[in-house]
Amino acid sequence: MIVSVRKIWMGHVSVRDYIVKKAIAKKEDLVVRLMTGERKVYPYKSLVTYLANTTKTEFKSVFTGKKYYLIDFPWKPIPSNSSD
């Protein structure tokens, strides 16, 4: 599953909890892509560990009203010119 993010904050990127849960349910790796083209793959087996790092603050989508939490992933990307 591929998800795009816009910002890095203190060496981490944040992904909504329902996206991570969807990747776990489908047994897929999570590919996080920054708008600059950099990307990082988080293996399916490690996603449950990251799910434990969910923020305690509940957010609400401005557009849909859907409630969600953020999960922070450490950001050490694969360069965009890499062939992997």
N, C-alpha and C positions, 0 to 999 in steps of 0.2 A: 504494500500500500504506500502510495506516495503522497506526502503532504508538503505544502509550501509554507514557509514562514518569512516574515519581513525583518525581524529584529533579533539581535543577540543581546542578552543582558547578563552581565557578569560571567561571561563564558558559558552561558546556557541558552537554549532555545526552549520555548514553551509550546506544548501541543495540547489541544483539548482532550479531556479524558475519554469522551465517547469515540474519538478517532482511534485512540490506543486500544480501547476495548474492542472495537470493530476489527482491528488488525489481529488481536489475540483470538477472537472468535473464528476468524478465517484462517488462523495459523499462518499468517504472512509476516515477513519482515517489514519493519517500518523504515521507509526512506524519507528522510527530512531534507528538503532542498531549500536553500536560501535564495532569495531573489537575485543574488549575484551569480548564481550558477553552481556554487559550492554545494556539496551534498554529503550526507553521512547515513550509513545503514545501521540500524539497530536491530539485531537478530530477534526473531520471534521469541526464543527462549528467555531473553533478558527483559522482555517488555513487562512481565509480571513484577519484576524487581522495581522497575521504574514506576509502575502503577502505585507502589507503596509511597512514593515521593509526591503524592498529589497535594496541591495547596489546600489550605484549610478554608480559603475564601471562595465562596460560590459567586460565579459571574452569571450574567444574563445577556444573551445575544440581543443586540439592538434591533436586528432585522426580524428574527423569528421568535424571540422571547424564550428560546430554549435555555435552560440552566445547565451550567457546566463548571468543571474544575480544571485547573491547568496542571500539567505534568512537565517538570523541568528535565531536560536531557543535556548532558555535558556536550559542548560543541567543539569538536576537533575534526574538521571536515576533510574530505578527500578533495583535492584541487579539481576545478572544473575541467582542466586539460588532461586529467588522468584517464587512461583507457579502461580502468576497472569499472 
